[in-house]
Amino acid sequence: MRRLCDPADARRMLNPGPVAIVTTSWRGITNAAPIAWTAPLSINPPLVGIVVHPQRHTSEMIRFSDGFAINIPGPRLLKQTAFLGTQSGVNNNKLESSGLQLFNPMMIDAPLIEGCLAWIECTLSDVVRTGDHSLFVGNVVKVQADDEAYAQQWLLREREFSPLTFIGGTRYAVIGEPLDAVVEVDVNGGLVLETVEERERREEETAQEAEEAKLEGDEGLIQRKRAEAQEHRSVF
């Protein structure tokens, strides 16, 4: 279920560097393109940035329409995301060809994509040339999120509700297991690299692995761990 979020949530949605499908609309023409370079820029006012090459169709669409939407997909939209990145929107309705379903935005003209995990609607605040690309600064006006994916931070409870990141080429990854950093210092102010609880947990895991190795044999344990690692890396 989609729910409204505070505009400041936009920064947390972009913190892990997820892929963004940027949608635009101008004079009845819509376009969508996956963007890997996004960033939170300001909390108050809430500003976010996307980096686009000036010769891309998306760049023109944003300039003409003075707005854009950031749609953050999960692994269920992997193929559609990759497809949008391989097609030009100049003479092709990529959204229609991708089979993606759309719904109406709340504050801007650019459509939003069904099946994504979060949606950030922006009006254009500024354009800054940075080398061979342009930084489009968006003023966040509305933010929505799937409540199974996001609640003031990415929940990461289930793989299908975790955002995608772009590795390169045709490869993507899913943002995975959250880690809580417990920071302790000693009497001299130095970092304690392993707390008592962490050491006990490590020793327990080591003992468990030793017991499994004894029962399965070293070779069986190695093969099982390889199979688990391969399953974890698999996209589908």
Order of alpha helices (4+ residues) and beta strands (2+ residues): beta-alpha-beta-beta-beta-beta-alpha-beta-alpha-alpha-beta-beta-beta-beta-beta-beta-alpha-alpha
